[in-house]
Amino acid sequence: MAKLRRSRKRKNYQQVGNAGIRSYLLGVGTSILVTFVMLLAWALILSVSTIPESSGDIFGIFTVIISVFSGGFVCAMKQGKNGWLSGGIVGLIYFFIVIIIISSIPALSLSLFSLVNLLLSFVVGGIGGTLALNL
């Protein structure tokens, strides 16, 4: 349960403690869950259709965009402030988790495209966070 502290200027209560960390964890968890579901759907689509496997790069970018957007959206909704920053941080954390997973697989390597993904993750997460607070 979150602790509450009374504000001196206003007669309302503000939450203190680790509520911010929980919202980031929830946002990153949402991003990873969405990624997992989308990859399972992609595997199913590839197994039953004649879509070429070369279209996987486009689907990968689409997966990153949807996953980071949803994670940034959830985090900013939980935080209730700094939507672009909260979403951007979720995007960065998601990116670094993906980099750790990629570096543990010998067949995959990092490239210049990884830097584009870093920027894409931050920007899309920020957009998701901003929309969460402005809708």
C-alpha positions as CSV (number, residue, x, y, z in Angstrom):
1,M,0.0,0.0,0.0
2,A,1.3,3.4,-0.9
3,K,2.1,5.9,1.7
4,L,0.4,9.3,1.6
5,R,1.8,12.6,2.6
6,R,-0.2,15.8,3.1
7,S,0.8,18.7,0.9
8,R,1.5,22.0,2.7
9,K,0.0,24.3,0.1
10,R,-2.9,22.2,-0.9
11,K,-5.3,20.2,1.2
12,N,-4.9,17.0,-0.7
13,Y,-2.7,14.0,-0.4
14,Q,0.2,13.0,-2.6
15,Q,1.5,9.5,-3.1
16,V,5.1,9.0,-2.0
17,G,7.3,5.9,-2.3
18,N,8.0,3.6,-5.2
19,A,4.8,4.2,-7.2
20,G,6.9,5.5,-10.0
21,I,9.0,2.4,-10.2
22,R,5.9,0.2,-10.3
23,S,4.5,2.2,-13.2
24,Y,7.7,1.7,-15.2
25,L,7.7,-2.0,-14.5
26,L,4.1,-2.2,-15.5
27,G,4.8,-0.3,-18.7
28,V,7.9,-2.5,-19.6
29,G,5.9,-5.6,-18.7
30,T,3.1,-4.5,-21.0
31,S,5.6,-3.9,-23.8
32,I,7.1,-7.4,-23.4
33,L,3.7,-9.1,-23.2
34,V,2.6,-7.3,-26.4
35,T,5.8,-8.3,-28.1
36,F,5.3,-11.9,-27.1
37,V,1.7,-12.0,-28.3
38,M,2.6,-10.4,-31.6
39,L,5.5,-12.8,-32.2
40,L,3.3,-15.8,-31.5
41,A,0.7,-14.4,-34.0
42,W,3.5,-13.8,-36.6
43,A,4.7,-17.4,-36.1
44,L,1.2,-18.7,-36.6
45,I,0.7,-16.5,-39.7
46,L,4.0,-17.8,-41.2
47,S,3.1,-21.4,-40.6
48,V,-0.3,-21.3,-42.3
49,S,0.3,-18.8,-45.2
50,T,2.6,-18.2,-48.0
51,I,4.0,-14.8,-46.8
52,P,7.7,-14.7,-47.4
53,E,10.0,-14.8,-44.3
54,S,11.8,-11.7,-45.7
55,S,8.9,-9.6,-44.5
56,G,9.9,-10.3,-41.0
57,D,12.0,-7.1,-40.8
58,I,8.9,-4.9,-41.4
59,F,6.9,-6.9,-38.9
60,G,9.8,-6.5,-36.4
61,I,9.6,-2.7,-36.7
62,F,5.8,-2.8,-36.5
63,T,6.1,-5.0,-33.3
64,V,8.5,-2.6,-31.7
65,I,6.3,0.4,-32.5
66,I,3.1,-1.2,-31.1
67,S,4.8,-2.7,-28.0
68,V,6.6,0.4,-26.9
69,F,3.6,2.6,-27.6
70,S,1.4,0.4,-25.4
71,G,4.0,0.3,-22.7
72,G,4.5,4.1,-22.7
73,F,0.7,4.5,-22.7
74,V,0.2,2.3,-19.7
75,C,3.1,3.8,-17.7
76,A,2.0,7.4,-18.3
77,M,-1.6,6.5,-17.3
78,K,-0.3,5.0,-14.1
79,Q,2.0,8.0,-13.4
80,G,-0.4,10.7,-14.4
81,K,2.4,13.2,-15.2
82,N,5.4,13.6,-17.5
83,G,3.9,11.4,-20.2
84,W,6.6,11.9,-22.9
85,L,9.3,11.3,-20.4
86,S,7.7,8.2,-18.8
87,G,6.9,6.7,-22.2
88,G,10.4,7.5,-23.4
89,I,12.0,5.8,-20.4
90,V,9.9,2.7,-20.9
91,G,11.0,2.7,-24.6
92,L,14.7,2.9,-23.5
93,I,14.3,0.1,-20.9
94,Y,12.5,-2.1,-23.5
95,F,15.3,-1.4,-26.0
96,F,18.0,-2.4,-23.6
97,I,16.2,-5.6,-22.6
98,V,15.9,-6.5,-26.3
99,I,19.6,-5.7,-26.8
100,I,20.5,-8.1,-23.9
101,I,18.4,-10.8,-25.5
102,I,20.0,-10.2,-28.9
103,S,23.5,-10.2,-27.6
104,S,22.9,-13.6,-25.9
105,I,22.0,-15.2,-29.3
106,P,25.2,-15.9,-31.3
107,A,23.5,-15.8,-34.7
108,L,22.2,-12.2,-34.2
109,S,24.4,-9.1,-34.0
110,L,24.0,-5.4,-33.3
111,S,24.2,-2.9,-36.2
112,L,23.5,0.6,-37.1
113,F,19.9,-0.3,-37.3
114,S,20.1,-0.9,-33.6
115,L,20.7,2.8,-33.1
116,V,17.6,3.6,-35.2
117,N,15.6,1.2,-33.0
118,L,16.9,3.1,-29.9
119,L,15.7,6.4,-31.2
120,L,12.5,4.8,-32.5
121,S,11.8,3.3,-29.0
122,F,12.3,6.5,-27.2
123,V,10.2,8.6,-29.6
124,V,7.3,6.1,-29.9
125,G,7.2,5.5,-26.1
126,G,7.1,9.3,-25.6
127,I,4.2,9.6,-28.1
128,G,2.3,6.8,-26.3
129,G,2.9,8.5,-23.0
130,T,1.8,11.9,-24.3
131,L,-1.4,10.5,-25.8
132,A,-2.2,8.7,-22.6
133,L,-2.3,12.0,-20.7
134,N,-4.0,14.0,-23.4
135,L,-6.9,11.7,-24.3
